[in-house]
Each structure stands twice: as C-alpha cells, then as structure tokens.
Amino acid sequence: MALDEALLGWLLDTDPALRWQVERDLAKERDVVWAATRTRVAAEGMGARLLELQDGDGQWAGGAYFPSRADPRAVNHPDDGEGQPYTATTWSLNTLREWGVDASVLAGTAEKLTVNSRWEYDDLPYWGGEVDCCINAYTLANGAWLGADVSGLVEWFVEHQLPDGGWNCDWVEGSRRSSFHSTLNSLREILWFEQAIGGHDRLRAARHRAQEYLLERRLLYSLGTGERVGGWIANVDYPFRWPYTALRALDYLREATVHDDVAPDPRAGEAVTLVRSARGEDGRWLQGTRYKGQVWFEVDVPVGEPSPWLTFYATRVLDWWDNAQPSATRSARA
C-alpha cells in the first residue's frame, strides 16, 4: 500500500522510538538515516524518560514482574482503572528492547539483575525464569539482548511445549491445551532470541510447530468448534501488552517469514482482511483499547483517536502481505 505524503509525514512526526522504524520499513530510508534516529531513542523522548526511571539496583519499580513499592511517578490507566501493572523490570525492559535501545546503553544491568532481582513466584533468580511461559519468553529475549545466560530457558520451552503444539501459562495448573495468548507471546520472543543469537535447532523446531498451531486455526478460530476464539482478537491497541490480537499475530508472522525467508502462508488471509477492515478512509487506524493498569506514562493516543503506532504496524503488515501477492490481487486490494 503506497503511503501518501501527508500520511507518511504524520508518521515521521513522532517520537524517535517510532520514527526510526517508519524510516526503515515504510519510508525505505538508507541505513545511515534510520540508524541515526535509532540512537536518539536512548537520549531523548520516551526512551530516555523510561531509562531515567531505572533503579540503582538495575530494576524498575523495585520488582521483577510486579512493582514492590508505590511510586508517585507512575499513573493508572485509565485513571480509575485497576489491572496488571506495567512498571516493573520485565515490562520496562520489553519496552526499551522493542523501541530499539542498544544493549550497550544498559551495560551492567544484566549483572545487577542477577544479584538483585528475584521473581515474585517462589523467589526464583531472575535470569532463570519461573513457571509462566509468557514471563519466561520475555526473559529469554531480554537475556539475549543484554547478554545474560538464558540457556536454561531454551530447554524449558522445548520441554514445556504442549501436545497440540503451543504453550499455555496454565500448564502448571494442569492445562494440556494451548492458549492463543501464551503461544503468541512465546513465539514472538523466541523469534527475537533467534534473531539475536542465531538460533537453536530444537527451539527453532518448537517455534515452527507452535506457528503451525496458530496457522491451523487461521489465526482466528477454534479448531474444535470453528468459531472465532474471542472478541479480543479483533482489537487494535498499542501498547500491545500480553493479549492476543490478529494484528499482533500478523506482525509476528511478518517477522518470521522474513527471518525464515519464506512466503506468507495463505491461511493468514482472513486475519489480514480483519486488520484491513479497521483502516479508516484516511489510511489511519484508531486506538481501540487501552488495558487497565499502572504505567509510567502514556505512550500513545487515547481510545478513538488516530494512532501513529497502530497505523505503522498495520501498514507494515499490509505492505508485507500485499507485496507477496500477484499484481492483479494487489491492485484490487489497494
């Protein structure tokens, strides 16, 4: 999908955390251009603001996954909402990594977390992970980014893959059925690990098997009933957090097909149509949902307003999909 000049300008007029990605993936700027913008993420705007909130012991908000203390700098979103807090160490690291902050900016953090951070579950050491597959996936990717030893988690994911091909954070409660949410969170971070480290044969095979779990269900449907799995699947929202959505799944598939050097799987077509249907006539996507919970600060627009982040992610997904289709099909979908 060709972006008009006004829409591209709107996307470029954003925080460096988003702008460098727009320059690289939509504007197709030279490497030297977007790389220079990427270095600004740690020095200005939202990236610098989040880095300043890091504690001296390497953590954020004094906790691994949940804050250990009240912090007057944090706010609840929405103002009257309660929910998952997103201020502690793991969520803060996830955000900085996804925004493109270079690991060198956080030199020493991996070592500090080894000494100072323990999981709220059973007081387990930070880089060893715990029992929740989503948490372990975040730790796997963050460890690969910061240079921590997370080799134990590589084997953990192979050993805890469920018979139907995915993962479920409720395995510890006895669940033997995979979860869309848990499987996608695991896939996204395993792929990040592969991109950073170069891969691991057994883990790569597990990723491909879990990817097939989602594709068998066309990213949208229960295999048993044939019904769409939940209203949340059509949500468009940023920050993504942990829930599964069609856009998040497609964003993963785009990355995976590029990494694996394969064509998009046609079974993702209905999910692409779902994302495309949410595009406004002006080429923008509106913020649809904001998850309740504590945050350090807002990073995107309120519900109902045009979201640069969502417009970037959705446009990039449609570009990937449409550019892989025959030219006559692309013209019909433009």
N, C-alpha and C positions, 0 to 999 in steps of 0.2 A: 504494500500500500504506500503510494507516494505521499509524503507529507507536504502540505502547502507551507509557504514561507512563514506565515503568521503562526501556525501551529508549532513548527519547529522552533521559532523564536521564543514562543511561550515556554517550551520545554527546556530551552537553553538558559532561560532567565530564572534559574533555580540554584539551590544550594550546591556547592561543589560535589557533595555526595551523590547527587543525581546527575548533575551536569556532565561529569566526565563519562558516564555511561551513555548518555544521549549522544555525546560527541563521538564516542567509539561505535555504537551499534546502530544509530539512526542517521546521524549526520555523516558518518563514514570519514571522519577526520583522520589525518595522519597520526601515527602512534605518538609522535612527539607532542602533539596538541593535547590529546586526551590524557596522556601520562602526566603532563604538567598540571592539568586541572586536578588529577587524582592526588597529587602531592599536597594540594591545598586542603584536602579533607581534614587532615590532622591539625592544620594550622588555623583554620577559620570555620565559621559556621557551626553546624550541628555536630560534626565530628569533633572539633576542638572543644565544644561545650561538654560533650559526653566524656572525653578524655579527662577533663578537669575535675570530673566528679569521682574519679577513681581514688580509693582509699590508699593510704601509705602501705598497707599490707598486701596490695595487689588486687583486692576485692572491690566490688561496688556494693554499697548499702550493707556492708558487713556480712554478706551471706553468699552461699554458692548458687542456689536457685531461688531462695526466698530471702528478702531483707531481714536482718536480725534486729533492726532498730528503726524507729521513726526518724525520718529525715525531712526537715521543713522545706527542703528544696524540691521534693517530689510532690506531684499532684495526682489526684484521682481523675480518671477519665471514664465516663463523664463525671461532672462534679459531684453528683450524688451516687455514683456507682461503686460497687464493691466487686472484686473479682481477682483474677490472677495478677499479682504484682509483677511488673516488668522492669524493675530497677536493680535487681541483684546481679551478680557477676556473670552468670551464663548468658542472660538476655543482653547485657551490655556488650559482652564480647561478640555475641552473634551479630549485633547491630553494627559494630565497628568493622567486623570482618566483611559483612555484606556491603557496607559502604565503601570498601576498598582501602581501608587504612593498612599501610605496610606494617608487617610484624615488627620491624626494627623500631617503630615508634613505641612499642610496648616491651622493649628489651627489659628482661628481668622479671616480667610478670609471671611467666610460666614457673620460674623458680619460687617466687613469692607464694603462688597458689599451692605449690607442693608443700610448703611449710605451714601456710596459714589457713587454707580453706578446706573444709570438710563438708560432705553432703549432709543435708538435714535428715536423710534416710540413713539410720544406723551409724552416723558419724564416720562414713567411709571417706578415704582420701580422694581429693578432687580428680586427679587425672586417671584414677582407676575406674571412674564411673560408679553407677549404682545399679538399680534394677529396672528403671524406666527406660524403654528403648528410645524415646524422644530425647530425654536428657543425655543418654549415652551417645546418641548421634551428634548432638550439639558438641559434646565433649570431644568426640573423635575429630570433628572438623576443626574446632578451636585449637586442639592439641597439635594437629598437623600444621596449622597456621603459625602457632607460636613456638613450635619446635619441642613440644613436650613428648614424652614417651607414652603413646596411647596404643601400643601394640597389643595389649591385652584386650582392648575393645574391638580390635579387628576380629579376633577369635570369638569374642562374645556375640557379635552379630551373626556369624556363621552358625554358632551353636544354638542360638535362640530364634532362628527363622522357623516359622510355623509350617505345618504340613501343607497348607494351601498356598504358601509362597510369600506371605508378607510377615508383618510383625504386629504385635498388639501390646501396649503398655500394661494391659491387664493380664498378661501371661502369668504374672506372679500370683494372681487370684485364681488361676486355673483355666483361663480362656485358651481355647485352641483354634479360634477363628481370628483371622487378621482384621485389622482396622484400617480403613481408608486413611484416617488421620495419622496413625502411628507409622503406617507403611510409607506414606509420602514424606513425613519428616525424616525417617530413616534414609530413604532413597536420596533426598536432597543432600544430606550431609555426608553420606557415603561417597556420593559423586564428588563432592568438594574435596574429600580426602584423596580420592583417586587423582583428581586434577592437580593437587598439591604435591603428593608423594610419588605418584607414578603407578599406583595400583597394587593389588594383591590378588592373585588368581582366584582364590576361594571366595574372597569378598566380592570381587567383580562378578563371579558366577551367581552369588547370592543377590547382588543388585539386579542382574538381568532377570532372574527368576521373580523377584518382587515387582519389577517393572511389568512383567507379563501378567502378574496378578491384577494390576490396575487395567492393563490393556484388554484383558479378557472381559472386563466389566465396562469397557468403553469409557473408562474414567468416571462414569456417572451412575452405573446401575448395579443393583444386587444381582449376583449370578444366580441365586436361588429363585427369587421372585420376579426378576426382570424389571422391578420398579426402581425409580430414582432413589438413591440412598438417603437423601435428606435435603431439607430446604437450604441448608448452609452451602450446598455445593455450588449454587449459582451466585453466591455473594461475591462482590468485588470490593475489596477493602485493603487499605495499607495503613500501618504496617501489617504484614501477613500474620505474624504470631504463629500459633500452632494449628489452627483448624484447617482442614482440607477444603480447597475450593478448586473449581475447574481451571481457573487462571493459574493458581499455584502449580497444579499438576502439569499443565501445558508448559509453564515456564521451566519446570524440571525436564520434561521431555525434550524441549528445545536444546537445553544444555547437554542432555545425554546423547542425543543424536549427533550433535556437533562433535562431542568428545569421542563417540564410538564410530564416527564417520559413516553413518547410515542414513537412509531416507526416513522421513516421518512415517509413522505407522498409520494407515488409513483408519484404524479403529478409534483414533483420537478425533475424527472429523466432527462428531456431534458436539463434543466439548468445545471445539473451535467455533462452531456455529453459535453455541451458547454465549461465548465471550464476545463474538462479533455482534450479537443482537443487543448487547448493552452499550454499544458505541453510539454516542449522540450524533446528530447531523453535522455538528461542528468538528467531529473527529475526536472528541474527548470522552472520557469515561468519568462518571460521577462517583464520589465516595459513597459507598453503600452501607457500610457497617463500621462501627468503632467498638472494639471489645472493651468491656468494663475492666478496670484495674488501674493500679498505680503506675505512673510513668514519670520519667524525669522531666520531660517537656514534650509538647506536641511536635510531630514531625510531618504532618500532612494536614489537609484541609478538613473542615467539618463535614458531616454527612450531608449529602445533597449538592455539594459544590464540586466543580470540575477538579479532578486530582491529577497533577502532573505525574506523580509516581505511577498511578494505575494506567494512565494514558501511555506512559513509556513502556511498562511491562506488557500491556495488551497489544500495543502497536508492534512491539518487537516479536511477540508470539505470532501475530497475523502475518508479519513480513516473512518469518521463517516458514510458516505453513504455505502461504500463497506462492512464495518463490520456488517451492518444491513441486508445485502443481503444473500441469500442462498450461500453455499460454492462453488457450481459449477459456479454460476454467478460471484463470486469474482475472481475465477481463470481465467475466460475468460476475465476479465477487467484488470487484473494486467499488 
